[in-house]
Amino acid sequence: MSGHTTPWAAGQEATRPRLRGRQRCDVAVIGAGLTGLSTALELLTVAPELRVHVVEADKVAAGASGRGTGLLGPRIGPPLHIARRRFGDEVARAAHLWSVAAVRHVLDLVRRHRIACDLVPGGQLVVASDEPAAEHQLKEHRAARMLGLPDRVEFVGRGELPEHAVRYHSGLRYGPAATLDPAALTEQLARAGEELGLVIHESSRVRGVRRGLLATLLTDGGELVADHVVVAVNAYGGALAEAPSGLLGVRVQAGVTQKLSDDQLAGLAGLADEPLIEHGEAAPYFRLTPDGRLVVGGGAVERGVHGSLASRPGRLLAAVRALSPSLAGITLDATWAGPIAVTRDGLPVLGEHRKDPWLHHAGGCNGHGLALSTYHGALLARRIAGADPGPSELPWLRSKGPWLPRGRVADRALDRYLGHLTAAAAPSGAAEDPVPPDRFAPRTEDPS
Ligand SMILES: Cc1cc2nc3c(=O)[nH]c(=O)nc-3n(C[C@H](O)[C@H](O)[C@H](O)COP(=O)(O)OP(=O)(O)OC[C@H]3O[C@@H](n4cnc5c(N)ncnc54)[C@H](O)[C@@H]3O)c2cc1C
């Protein structure tokens, strides 16, 4: 899975030892992304006496957690006006506040553990490229008011949009939010856990879990016996029978420009603490890094989880160039892709296996997992440690995601749907740049 090039903390080779022989622990976590590492760290915080091991197929942050674009923000599941209709006001409100709590949890974690991850607090501005999108934003704002959330979802009319967003029709400003280096966050959650006694095994793919009096994780070189098992493999769950069903792994792409000049930065200064996200699934979005580079995501969604090549780098480049006339000659330093897990209802999956209460899982954050995965890991940990079972009646607290059709016909239908999303995600006001995909090929390709 490694080998991708991102602007984030340089991805080293796996350095932690493999799982060897037969070992014993209290909680075994499968997957060293934000979900798994946050689970482990919280477990060791609330119950320091526990023996916690994380077993990772590749290395820490090899999956989505090391390849994100670093937008930490609220929102979970469908838009508020749809959530109201589908779940009722109480759940729609609880859902949004849950996502706000997730953002706060990450901000608090960074502060408590002094995590150096280039955190820049601020907001998020979602912008409408056309009239239908602007109408949708008005509905969303009305729903936020009805739910008593007006201070968290603010409507921004055309005349009030910041200078770099004047070509859009309207905006919705969300908070609390921040930007950060997701790979650094993930790696430092691992280090904070290790300081509390966490054991991480890298290059140790779990092939299955043997059920018995206790559970036993099986890898090629070892076995790990545990009282509790946490499945935190998110989009990679297809290969593991113990992963919850109903999660579909798809690949999304991102890129980063060279450093911008002072003139280019001057017109985009507002992006430093408020990323710009075009309304629409897979639509382009942008943020600035503290060293003055523009990160861009969106523009394409593909079936499958393996591989780290962006499928439509020309889309990313066109989106950047369309953002401002000052970026007409800009180039991208790197592009990459990574896996996210989506569900049919857009909600995550967090809970225990229906028949095996010792088997816990969290995933399916539908591309919003920077805050939610980290929060969900911590909530799972508290449930396991008996520290705080939390609510049990919310629709994303469940043993699996909604049913997904499988087979060749379903795959063809899915490809058509993703093709439609990709077509609809073309950057507004720009033709796609015909850049051949291999121009940005990373140094090595995903071996898995
Ligand atoms: C390009 C991109 C941009 C994104 N941008 C954002 C963003 O701006 N904001 C946001 O909120 N979210 C974003 N996301 C989503 C976010 O990164 C994910 O939701 C989050 O990182 C998921 O964390 P995770 O720990 O659940 O999964 P992962 O990070 O994928 O971790 C799963 C781990 O499990 C390991 N694994 C898999 N199978 C096995 C096995 N059998 N045995 C052992 N280990 C195994 C994998 O190697 C991997 O390390 C983005 C994702 C991508 C790909």
The ligand as an ORCA input file, in Angstrom:
! r2SCAN-3c Opt
* xyz 0 1
  C      -7.389     11.240     -0.944
  C      -8.157     11.282      0.362
  C      -8.520     12.509      0.903
  C      -9.228     12.560      2.115
  N      -9.463     13.777      2.665
  C     -10.156     13.856      3.829
  C     -10.397     15.122      4.424
  O      -9.909     16.164      3.967
  N     -11.172     15.176      5.546
  C     -11.710     14.040      6.101
  O     -12.437     14.149      7.092
  N     -11.445     12.821      5.588
  C     -10.683     12.700      4.475
  N     -10.409     11.469      3.944
  C     -10.919     10.270      4.630
  C     -10.058      9.882      5.844
  O      -8.703      9.896      5.476
  C     -10.471      8.476      6.298
  O     -11.862      8.476      6.592
  C      -9.741      7.994      7.558
  O      -8.370      8.187      7.430
  C     -10.049      6.518      7.784
  O      -9.215      6.046      8.803
  P      -9.217      4.487      9.143
  O      -8.239      4.288     10.227
  O     -10.617      4.038      9.400
  O      -8.774      3.775      7.798
  P      -7.304      3.636      7.146
  O      -6.480      4.819      7.395
  O      -7.497      3.221      5.723
  O      -6.648      2.469      7.974
  C      -6.920      1.114      7.766
  C      -5.624      0.342      8.012
  O      -5.904     -1.049      8.050
  C      -4.820     -1.739      7.463
  N      -5.298     -3.062      7.078
  C      -6.156     -3.371      6.084
  N      -6.381     -4.691      6.047
  C      -5.647     -5.224      7.064
  C      -5.447     -6.567      7.547
  N      -6.077     -7.612      6.994
  N      -4.601     -6.765      8.587
  C      -3.971     -5.705      9.175
  N      -4.122     -4.431      8.750
  C      -4.956     -4.190      7.711
  C      -4.426     -0.839      6.293
  O      -3.096     -1.102      5.859
  C      -4.591      0.545      6.904
  O      -3.382      1.028      7.462
  C      -9.653     11.362      2.763
  C      -9.289     10.127      2.219
  C      -8.538     10.091      1.042
  C      -8.146      8.749      0.491
*
